[in-house]
Amino acid sequence: MLDLAKVGWKDFTRSAKILIITNIIYAFVLPVIDIFVASYIMRNSNDPSKVIFYQMAIYTGIPITFFINGFLLNRINIKRLFSLGMLLSGISMVFMMSLKEINYFGLVGAGLIMGMSFGLYWANRDYLVLATTKDRTRNFYYGLETFFYTIIAAVVPVMIGWYLMNGNGSTNEGVNSGYKVVTVIVFIITIIASIVFHFGKYEKPKSEKFLYFKFHKLWKKMFQLALLKGLAQGFIVTAPAMLMMKFFHSEGALGTAISIGAVIAAVIMLILGKYSQPKHRLIIFSVGLIAFFLASFFNGLLFNSVGVIIFMFLLLIARPVLDIAYFPIQLKVIDVLSKIENRNEFSYILNHEFGLFVGRLIGASTFLVIAFFINADIALRYALLIIGVLQLLSIIIAKQLLKQQEILEKETSEKEKLIELI
């Protein structure tokens, strides 16, 4: 039996190593995008619905850009598309900070640009990971990458949070000036990440056709997982900032809370990535989903500062634990089906994104409907709990998927052996 404890840095290709280094550099940008853009909108509008509206604009831009990216891959080098994705995140923040007031027109513009950024970044990142790694190294790949992500997520929020609160006075104008300085730094980091990435060598997807509407029954299970994952993504990125700003009214407290949980999560990720095997993915995935449910449960039960701290702590463990299992499961399914159906790997990545989009739309709409017909506090308190319960269905679906995948791999292996004998 393969001992993945022996998998290490040496097992990655040069291009895979450069991809990891690039993503680590870009990781300094992600906490700003995920947390402080939402807190900026909350500070200047005091309206959680506007944060969700901005998020929906992002989630609309992502699948559209995924689709366009499929055409662009046949004409433009993947390095340029991936780099453009990183650069656009800085451009989106510049656009947001240039707005004189937080209105819906400005939120749509900034959100769509950020959606284009995420679309180009994640569409090409998923393919690059698929092309430069093998199933045996993916637990370690995501464990290593997530370890650095969480360490960075422990440092960046507290630094930015206390800089915004202590370095620019207590006035709203002073804090907003601090946000503009942070935006400039973000843009510089995206440029550095883009330069580093160009030292690697990466091939584009093999086939030109990437749009399909009918897939193997195994992929239907993966699509269901994507939909449920999207439910949480609908507003889970911005929910922490909204809750922290509501109960603590401080970017400094927001940064500190995130940093404490991130340190613990980083250690867990390094251990899981180094020593877990493919057979452990369902267990890891289940633990992440249960942690997410408990986070939403305590937030709904308490809905106060203590509840938010518990929510943040559990969420910071749940998200990376889920990712370290989910992404390898997804890539393994693509590995298997792309060979059986003789299709471009990007076709599965694109279809998966549409599954996420449908889930995100439902998740964000759940919040907006509750906020509109009742109030924003009820939405913050109970929409998360509803989604946390629904997310538990992913455990059943993942178990079915992995069983079907095992059977399919066995059948395929037997057919290949029979062909060799003939």
C-alpha positions as CSV (number, residue, x, y, z in Angstrom):
1,M,0.0,0.0,0.0
2,L,1.2,3.5,-0.9
3,D,2.6,5.4,2.1
4,L,1.8,9.0,1.5
5,A,3.8,10.1,4.5
6,K,6.8,9.8,2.1
7,V,5.3,12.3,-0.4
8,G,7.2,15.6,-0.2
9,W,8.3,18.7,-2.0
10,K,10.7,16.6,-4.2
11,D,7.7,14.8,-5.7
12,F,6.4,17.9,-7.5
13,T,7.6,19.0,-10.9
14,R,9.3,22.4,-11.3
15,S,6.1,23.8,-12.8
16,A,4.0,22.6,-9.9
17,K,6.5,24.2,-7.5
18,I,6.3,27.5,-9.3
19,L,2.5,27.3,-9.2
20,I,2.5,26.7,-5.5
21,I,4.9,29.7,-4.9
22,T,2.7,31.9,-7.1
23,N,-0.4,30.9,-5.2
24,I,1.4,31.5,-1.9
25,I,2.3,35.1,-3.0
26,Y,-1.3,35.7,-4.2
27,A,-2.5,34.3,-0.9
28,F,-1.6,37.7,0.6
29,V,-4.3,39.2,-1.5
30,L,-7.1,36.7,-0.7
31,P,-7.9,37.8,2.9
32,V,-8.2,41.4,1.7
33,I,-10.6,40.4,-1.0
34,D,-12.6,37.9,1.2
35,I,-12.8,40.0,4.3
36,F,-11.9,43.7,4.1
37,V,-13.8,44.5,0.9
38,A,-17.0,43.3,2.6
39,S,-16.1,45.3,5.8
40,Y,-15.4,48.4,3.6
41,I,-18.9,48.1,2.1
42,M,-20.4,47.6,5.6
43,R,-18.5,50.5,7.1
44,N,-19.7,52.9,4.3
45,S,-23.2,51.7,3.9
46,N,-24.2,49.8,7.1
47,D,-26.3,47.5,4.9
48,P,-25.7,43.7,4.8
49,S,-27.9,43.5,1.7
50,K,-25.4,45.6,-0.3
51,V,-22.6,43.2,0.7
52,I,-24.6,40.2,-0.6
53,F,-25.6,42.2,-3.7
54,Y,-21.9,42.8,-4.4
55,Q,-21.2,39.1,-3.8
56,M,-24.0,38.1,-6.3
57,A,-22.4,40.4,-8.9
58,I,-19.1,38.5,-8.3
59,Y,-20.8,35.1,-8.6
60,T,-22.5,36.2,-11.8
61,G,-19.2,37.2,-13.4
62,I,-17.4,34.0,-12.5
63,P,-19.3,31.4,-14.6
64,I,-19.5,33.9,-17.5
65,T,-15.7,34.3,-17.4
66,F,-15.2,30.5,-17.1
67,F,-17.1,30.1,-20.3
68,I,-15.2,32.9,-22.1
69,N,-12.0,31.4,-20.8
70,G,-12.7,28.2,-22.7
71,F,-12.5,30.1,-26.0
72,L,-9.6,32.2,-24.9
73,L,-7.5,29.1,-24.1
74,N,-7.4,28.2,-27.8
75,R,-6.0,31.6,-28.7
76,I,-4.1,33.0,-25.7
77,N,-1.3,31.4,-23.6
78,I,-2.7,30.1,-20.2
79,K,0.1,32.1,-18.4
80,R,-1.4,35.4,-19.6
81,L,-5.0,34.4,-18.7
82,F,-4.0,33.2,-15.2
83,S,-1.9,36.4,-14.6
84,L,-4.7,38.6,-15.8
85,G,-7.0,36.9,-13.3
86,M,-4.7,38.0,-10.5
87,L,-4.3,41.5,-11.8
88,L,-8.0,42.1,-12.1
89,S,-8.6,41.6,-8.4
90,G,-6.4,44.6,-7.8
91,I,-8.2,46.6,-10.5
92,S,-11.6,45.7,-8.9
93,M,-10.5,47.1,-5.6
94,V,-9.1,50.3,-7.2
95,F,-12.6,50.7,-8.8
96,M,-14.3,50.1,-5.5
97,M,-12.2,52.6,-3.6
98,S,-12.7,55.3,-6.3
99,L,-16.5,55.3,-5.8
100,K,-17.8,58.4,-4.1
101,E,-20.6,56.5,-2.5
102,I,-21.5,52.8,-2.2
103,N,-24.4,52.5,-4.7
104,Y,-25.8,49.5,-6.5
105,F,-24.3,50.6,-9.9
106,G,-20.8,50.8,-8.4
107,L,-21.2,47.5,-6.6
108,V,-22.3,45.8,-9.9
109,G,-19.2,47.2,-11.7
110,A,-16.7,46.3,-8.9
111,G,-18.4,42.9,-8.4
112,L,-18.3,41.9,-12.1
113,I,-14.6,42.9,-12.4
114,M,-13.8,40.8,-9.3
115,G,-15.9,38.0,-10.8
116,M,-13.9,38.1,-13.9
117,S,-10.7,38.0,-11.8
118,F,-12.0,34.9,-9.9
119,G,-13.2,33.3,-13.1
120,L,-9.8,33.6,-14.9
121,Y,-7.8,32.7,-11.8
122,W,-9.8,29.6,-10.7
123,A,-10.6,28.3,-14.1
124,N,-7.0,28.2,-15.1
125,R,-5.7,27.3,-11.6
126,D,-7.9,24.2,-11.4
127,Y,-6.6,23.1,-14.8
128,L,-3.0,23.8,-13.9
129,V,-3.2,21.8,-10.7
130,L,-4.8,18.9,-12.6
131,A,-2.1,19.1,-15.3
132,T,0.9,19.3,-13.0
133,T,0.0,16.9,-10.2
134,K,-1.0,13.3,-9.8
135,D,-3.6,11.8,-7.4
136,R,-1.0,10.5,-5.0
137,T,0.4,14.0,-4.4
138,R,-2.8,16.0,-4.3
139,N,-3.5,15.6,-0.6
140,F,0.0,17.0,0.1
141,Y,-0.4,19.7,-2.6
142,Y,-3.6,21.1,-1.1
143,G,-2.4,20.5,2.5
144,L,0.9,22.4,1.8
145,E,-0.9,25.2,-0.1
146,T,-3.6,25.5,2.5
147,F,-1.0,25.5,5.3
148,F,0.6,28.7,3.9
149,Y,-2.8,30.2,3.1
150,T,-3.9,29.8,6.7
151,I,-0.6,31.1,8.1
152,I,-0.9,34.1,5.8
153,A,-4.6,34.4,6.8
154,A,-3.4,34.6,10.4
155,V,-1.0,37.4,9.8
156,V,-2.6,39.6,7.1
157,P,-6.0,40.3,8.8
158,V,-4.6,41.3,12.1
159,M,-2.0,43.5,10.5
160,I,-4.5,45.2,8.2
161,G,-7.2,45.4,10.9
162,W,-5.0,47.1,13.4
163,Y,-3.5,49.4,10.7
164,L,-6.9,50.6,9.7
165,M,-8.0,51.2,13.3
166,N,-4.8,52.5,14.8
167,G,-2.8,54.0,11.9
168,N,-5.6,56.3,10.5
169,G,-7.4,57.6,13.5
170,S,-11.0,56.8,14.4
171,T,-12.7,58.8,11.7
172,N,-14.4,57.1,8.8
173,E,-12.5,59.2,6.4
174,G,-9.2,58.2,8.0
175,V,-10.0,54.5,7.8
176,N,-11.1,54.8,4.2
177,S,-7.7,56.4,3.4
178,G,-6.1,53.3,5.0
179,Y,-8.2,51.1,2.7
180,K,-6.8,52.9,-0.3
181,V,-3.2,52.3,0.9
182,V,-4.0,48.6,1.3
183,T,-5.5,48.5,-2.2
184,V,-2.2,49.9,-3.7
185,I,-0.2,47.2,-1.8
186,V,-2.6,44.5,-3.1
187,F,-2.1,45.6,-6.7
188,I,1.7,45.5,-6.3
189,I,1.5,41.9,-4.9
190,T,-0.6,40.8,-7.9
191,I,2.1,42.1,-10.2
192,I,4.8,40.2,-8.3
193,A,2.8,36.9,-8.4
194,S,2.2,37.3,-12.1
195,I,6.0,37.7,-12.8
196,V,6.9,34.7,-10.7
197,F,4.3,32.5,-12.5
198,H,5.8,33.2,-15.9
199,F,8.9,31.2,-14.9
200,G,6.9,27.9,-15.2
201,K,6.0,26.0,-18.3
202,Y,2.4,24.9,-18.8
203,E,0.5,23.4,-21.7
204,K,-3.0,24.3,-22.7
205,P,-5.9,21.7,-22.7
206,K,-5.7,19.2,-25.5
207,S,-9.0,19.5,-27.2
208,E,-10.7,22.6,-28.5
209,K,-14.2,21.5,-27.7
210,F,-15.1,22.2,-24.1
211,L,-18.9,22.7,-23.9
212,Y,-21.0,19.6,-23.2
213,F,-24.5,19.1,-21.7
214,K,-24.5,15.4,-21.2
215,F,-22.1,13.7,-18.7
216,H,-21.5,10.3,-17.2
217,K,-23.7,9.4,-14.2
218,L,-20.6,9.7,-11.9
219,W,-20.2,13.4,-12.9
220,K,-23.9,14.0,-11.9
221,K,-22.9,13.1,-8.3
222,M,-20.0,15.5,-8.6
223,F,-22.3,18.2,-9.9
224,Q,-24.6,17.7,-6.9
225,L,-21.6,18.2,-4.6
226,A,-20.7,21.4,-6.4
227,L,-24.3,22.7,-6.0
228,L,-24.2,22.1,-2.3
229,K,-20.8,23.6,-1.9
230,G,-22.0,26.6,-3.8
231,L,-24.9,27.0,-1.3
232,A,-22.4,27.9,1.4
233,Q,-20.3,30.0,-0.9
234,G,-23.3,32.1,-1.6
235,F,-22.5,34.4,1.3
236,I,-20.1,32.5,3.6
237,V,-17.2,34.6,2.3
238,T,-18.8,37.8,3.5
239,A,-20.8,36.5,6.5
240,P,-17.8,36.7,8.9
241,A,-17.2,40.3,8.1
242,M,-20.9,41.2,8.4
243,L,-21.2,39.4,11.8
244,M,-17.9,40.9,13.2
245,M,-18.8,44.4,12.1
246,K,-22.2,44.0,13.6
247,F,-21.1,42.9,17.0
248,F,-17.6,44.4,17.3
249,H,-17.7,47.4,14.9
250,S,-14.0,47.1,14.4
251,E,-11.7,45.9,11.7
252,G,-9.1,45.3,14.4
253,A,-11.3,42.8,16.2
254,L,-12.2,41.2,12.9
255,G,-8.5,40.7,12.1
256,T,-7.6,39.3,15.5
257,A,-10.4,36.8,15.6
258,I,-9.6,35.5,12.1
259,S,-5.9,35.2,12.9
260,I,-6.3,33.1,16.1
261,G,-8.4,30.5,14.3
262,A,-6.2,30.5,11.3
263,V,-3.1,29.5,13.3
264,I,-4.9,26.4,14.6
265,A,-6.2,25.6,11.1
266,A,-2.7,25.9,9.6
267,V,-1.3,23.2,11.9
268,I,-4.2,20.8,11.1
269,M,-3.8,21.3,7.4
270,L,-0.1,20.6,7.4
271,I,-0.7,17.3,9.3
272,L,-3.6,16.2,7.1
273,G,-1.8,17.1,3.9
274,K,1.4,15.2,4.9
275,Y,-0.1,12.0,6.3
276,S,-3.6,11.5,4.9
277,Q,-4.2,9.1,2.0
278,P,-6.9,9.1,-0.7
279,K,-8.9,6.6,1.4
280,H,-9.2,9.2,4.2
281,R,-10.9,11.9,2.0
282,L,-14.5,11.0,2.9
283,I,-13.7,11.1,6.7
284,I,-11.9,14.5,6.3
285,F,-14.8,15.8,4.2
286,S,-17.3,14.7,6.8
287,V,-15.4,16.4,9.6
288,G,-15.3,19.6,7.7
289,L,-19.1,19.5,7.0
290,I,-19.9,18.8,10.6
291,A,-17.6,21.7,11.8
292,F,-19.5,24.0,9.3
293,F,-22.9,22.8,10.7
294,L,-21.7,23.4,14.3
295,A,-20.5,26.9,13.4
296,S,-23.8,27.8,11.9
297,F,-25.7,26.2,14.8
298,F,-23.9,28.2,17.5
299,N,-24.2,31.4,15.5
300,G,-28.0,30.8,15.3
301,L,-28.4,29.7,18.9
302,L,-26.5,32.5,20.5
303,F,-26.3,35.3,17.9
304,N,-24.1,37.5,20.1
305,S,-20.3,38.3,20.3
306,V,-19.6,34.9,21.9
307,G,-21.6,33.1,19.2
308,V,-19.6,35.0,16.5
309,I,-16.3,34.0,18.1
310,I,-17.3,30.3,18.2
311,F,-18.7,30.6,14.6
312,M,-15.4,32.1,13.4
313,F,-13.2,29.5,15.1
314,L,-15.2,26.5,13.7
315,L,-15.5,28.1,10.3
316,L,-11.8,28.7,10.0
317,I,-11.2,25.0,10.6
318,A,-14.1,23.8,8.5
319,R,-13.3,25.6,5.2
320,P,-9.7,24.4,4.8
321,V,-10.6,20.9,6.0
322,L,-13.3,20.7,3.4
323,D,-11.0,22.0,0.6
324,I,-8.2,19.5,1.3
325,A,-10.7,16.7,0.7
326,Y,-13.1,18.2,-1.9
327,F,-10.5,19.4,-4.5
328,P,-8.7,16.0,-4.7
329,I,-12.0,14.2,-5.0
330,Q,-13.0,16.6,-7.9
331,L,-9.7,16.3,-9.8
332,K,-9.7,12.5,-9.4
333,V,-13.2,12.3,-10.9
334,I,-12.0,14.5,-13.8
335,D,-9.0,12.3,-14.3
336,V,-11.1,9.2,-14.6
337,L,-13.9,10.5,-16.8
338,S,-11.8,12.6,-19.2
339,K,-10.1,9.3,-20.2
340,I,-13.3,7.3,-20.4
341,E,-15.3,10.0,-22.3
342,N,-12.2,11.3,-24.2
343,R,-13.0,14.9,-23.4
344,N,-11.1,18.0,-22.6
345,E,-10.5,18.3,-18.8
346,F,-11.6,21.9,-18.9
347,S,-15.1,20.8,-20.0
348,Y,-15.6,19.3,-16.5
349,I,-14.1,22.3,-14.8
350,L,-16.5,24.6,-16.6
351,N,-19.6,22.4,-15.8
352,H,-18.5,22.2,-12.2
353,E,-18.4,26.0,-12.0
354,F,-22.0,26.2,-13.2
355,G,-22.9,23.8,-10.4
356,L,-21.3,26.1,-7.9
357,F,-23.0,29.1,-9.5
358,V,-26.5,27.6,-9.1
359,G,-25.7,26.8,-5.5
360,R,-24.3,30.3,-4.8
361,L,-27.4,31.9,-6.4
362,I,-29.7,29.9,-4.2
363,G,-27.6,30.6,-1.1
364,A,-27.3,34.3,-1.6
365,S,-31.0,34.5,-2.6
366,T,-31.9,32.7,0.7
367,F,-30.2,35.5,2.6
368,L,-31.7,38.3,0.5
369,V,-35.3,36.9,0.7
370,I,-35.2,36.6,4.5
371,A,-33.5,40.0,4.8
372,F,-36.1,41.7,2.5
373,F,-39.3,40.0,3.9
374,I,-38.2,39.9,7.6
375,N,-34.9,41.6,8.4
376,A,-31.2,41.3,8.0
377,D,-30.5,40.1,11.5
378,I,-32.8,37.1,11.0
379,A,-31.1,36.4,7.7
380,L,-27.6,36.5,9.4
381,R,-28.9,34.3,12.2
382,Y,-30.9,31.6,10.4
383,A,-29.9,31.5,6.7
384,L,-26.5,30.1,7.7
385,L,-28.2,27.4,9.8
386,I,-30.4,26.4,6.9
387,I,-27.4,26.0,4.6
388,G,-25.4,24.3,7.3
389,V,-28.1,21.6,7.6
390,L,-28.4,21.2,3.8
391,Q,-24.6,20.8,3.5
392,L,-24.7,17.6,5.6
393,L,-26.3,15.9,2.6
394,S,-22.9,16.2,0.9
395,I,-21.6,13.4,3.1
396,I,-24.2,10.9,1.7
397,I,-23.5,12.1,-1.9
398,A,-19.7,11.9,-1.5
399,K,-19.9,8.4,-0.1
400,Q,-22.0,7.3,-3.2
401,L,-19.7,9.1,-5.6
402,L,-16.5,7.5,-4.2
403,K,-18.1,4.0,-4.3
404,Q,-19.2,4.5,-7.9
405,Q,-15.8,5.8,-8.8
406,E,-14.1,2.8,-7.3
407,I,-16.4,0.4,-9.3
408,L,-15.8,2.4,-12.5
409,E,-12.0,2.4,-12.1
410,K,-12.1,-1.4,-11.5
411,E,-14.3,-2.0,-14.6
412,T,-12.0,0.2,-16.7
413,S,-8.9,-1.6,-15.5
414,E,-10.4,-5.0,-16.3
415,K,-11.3,-3.8,-19.8
416,E,-7.8,-2.5,-20.4
417,K,-6.3,-5.8,-19.3
418,L,-8.6,-7.7,-21.6
419,I,-7.7,-5.5,-24.6
420,E,-4.0,-6.1,-23.9
421,L,-4.5,-9.9,-23.8
422,I,-6.4,-9.7,-27.2
